[in-house]
Amino acid sequence: MNYQHILIPILMILVFLRNTSAIGIFFTRSPESLVAPLHDEVVFDCTLNIDVDYIKWRHNSSDFSYPAQSHTNTNSRLVVKVESIAETGDYQCVAIIGASSLASTAATLSLATLKEFDNRSLSSNENTFQITTGNTVTLNCGKPIQSDPPALIQYYKNGQPLPRTTPVSSAGSVLLKNIQPEHSGHYTCSATNNIVSRVVDSPMSINLNVHSNHVALSPRFLNKPQTLYIAQKNSNVSIECAPYGEPVPTVQWFGIHKNKLMNSNKTNIEPGLLTIRNLSIEDSGVYECNIENIYGKINYLITLQVQELPYVKNGPSEFVIINEGSSETLKCEAMGTPNPKIIWYLNGKPVNDSNIFVKGGILTLNNTQKYHAGFIQCFACNVLGCSYWAAMIQVNPKQITQLSSQQYNYEDSTTRSSPQRERKDRNHKGKGHKKDKKKKGNEMIPPSQPNVTRLTENSVMVVWSVPPNDGLQIRFFKLQYKEVKDNWWNTSSDDIQMHIRCYQVDKLLPDREYVFKVAAVYSNNDNKSGPTSKHFFLNKGPPNRTLIPPTLMSAKAVNSTSILLEWEYLNSVLAP
């Protein structure tokens, strides 16, 4: 018989991270969980759909420096040298946008390891079995005490690997169907972790003697089947139940509603194995394997738990406007199985404020202060991963004058309604005024040239910054925009609070070219505009999608007929 190599993963859970955002700012690339051996280097990437001031990194929820021997930070990319277990843990990037911060989902760096097998994972201590022909039996290797990433299991008969065509259950067992005398032999197995280049042998050692002597035997198991299966929504699961006896037992499957299962588009039944396709949460429950021959019967119960990635169904509105000193309640509704835990972040950090009360998906902000302005995020996490919802809090400061922002005309701007323009210009004349501006602390430092990012065919996100300075305090901003061909500027009706550095402009026309600029109104009731943005053409329809292919990391020969490929796919919202 021509045997080929068979590599079977015991268990592999892929962790997907999803971003849900009411605002138009999101991560196009977030840190991905990685497993690495000692003395290796790993790379974490972090990018957004807009330009940001800078990106900082956190390790195990704390900001950290970048010592040359263990970390290299190039802003959006972090290279970590794994010199000890101290480098393992959670890594998270935080994007700084003006005075606000937005946190990514966290990735886990684990140390690659493979330990010996746990003898308790084997359901039988017997090692010799006499079985009549025509039965179906399972061989289960057991599990190593620990393997990260999950080990690859190799099964052998008389020292030779089993053929690739041998059926495998989701529990990692190998099924030998309709066994014949040629199946007799000595069966063993081992676990391999290629990252640490280590192989450990399982204590499983089974001598199988297949004969045609029809000796009466009630139904029983060579390996007691697994009683709990955990699988992810939309995946397939293969549940084993392979008794043997004489005569060969019959097996019937019953579903969670005690209904008899048959072959269909949803289920496939073969000797020793029930496969359920395209799992949904409703498939969770207890399944019954009903076994019988004339000498006995067994009703074996198996529980299936279907898990679902968490996602935030509803969160705070795009912009939450709160008056300074007042209170506001924000709600976040998340779905997923197991039920996700909700954690609130304000400006890139977990909420830890005496003015903020959190109870699950409900956050109450009391006595709101100006420093509460910025990004608010609710993270929903379960064992499969995390997703988040982000919104922007704007705090209206207490009024310090009775002047309305409508009294200001913004310099270097021609607006549709500017009846006070001449008078304002005259007020700017005179040496005394210019001299006063030059006094220390009286300088009006303007906003930067804004960056513009397309959100939809009718809206954009405008982001700017203000350099650190000791000039006049900014009271609020006004955003202005116009088509390049026009002579007049549109001015936002909103007073953009002093802590905010981004603003969404809606109701634009597609296939038009626009320019934008930001004006600041200062504590002296004067104003100054920053430089005009580069020309921005607002495309109609969806943006171009850049497909990012996986990266082949290594190719290793396993034997003369098998090759092991390892690849990396950096998750991106730009690609499915």
NORDALIN-V584741 format. One record per backbone hydrogen bond with DSSP energy under -1.0 kcal/mol. NH is the residue of the N-H (numbers start at 1). CO is the residue of the C=O. If there is no record, write none. Layout:
NH	CO
NH	CO
This chain:
8	153
10	151
18	386
20	388
22	390
23	390
28	47
29	47
34	108
36	110
39	82
40	37
42	80
44	78
46	76
47	29
49	26
53	96
54	96
56	94
58	92
59	62
60	90
62	59
70	67
71	67
72	79
74	77
76	74
78	44
79	72
80	42
81	70
82	40
83	81
87	84
88	85
89	109
91	107
92	58
94	56
95	102
96	54
97	100
100	97
102	95
104	93
107	91
109	89
110	34
112	36
113	148
115	146
118	143
121	118
122	119
129	207
131	209
133	211
134	179
135	132
137	176
139	174
145	116
148	113
152	192
153	8
154	190
156	188
157	160
158	186
160	157
162	155
166	163
169	173
170	238
172	169
174	139
175	167
176	137
179	135
183	180
184	181
185	208
187	206
188	156
190	154
191	200
192	152
193	198
198	193
200	191
202	189
206	187
207	127
208	185
209	129
211	131
215	213
217	246
220	244
229	303
231	305
233	307
234	279
235	232
237	276
239	274
241	272
244	220
246	217
250	292
252	290
254	288
255	259
258	255
261	253
264	267
268	275
270	273
273	270
274	239
275	268
276	237
277	266
279	235
283	280
284	281
285	304
287	302
288	254
289	300
290	252
291	298
292	250
293	296
296	293
298	291
300	289
302	287
303	227
304	285
305	229
307	231
308	337
311	335
313	333
314	333
320	392
322	394
324	396
325	368
326	323
328	365
330	363
332	361
333	314
335	311
337	308
341	381
343	379
345	377
346	349
347	375
349	346
351	344
356	353
357	364
359	362
362	359
363	330
364	357
365	328
366	355
368	326
372	369
373	370
374	393
376	391
377	345
378	389
379	343
380	387
381	341
382	385
385	382
387	380
389	378
391	376
392	318
393	374
394	320
396	322
407	404
408	405
413	410
421	418
424	420
425	421
426	422
427	423
429	426
434	430
435	431
436	432
437	433
439	436
442	439
448	465
451	463
453	461
455	459
456	459
460	505
461	453
462	503
463	451
464	501
472	443
475	521
476	521
477	496
478	519
480	517
481	490
482	515
484	513
486	483
489	414
490	481
492	479
496	477
500	497
503	462
505	460
508	458
511	538
514	536
515	482
517	480
519	478
520	528
521	476
522	526
523	473
525	522
528	520
530	518
533	516
536	514
538	512
551	568
553	566
554	566
556	564
558	562
559	562
564	556
566	554
568	551
575	572
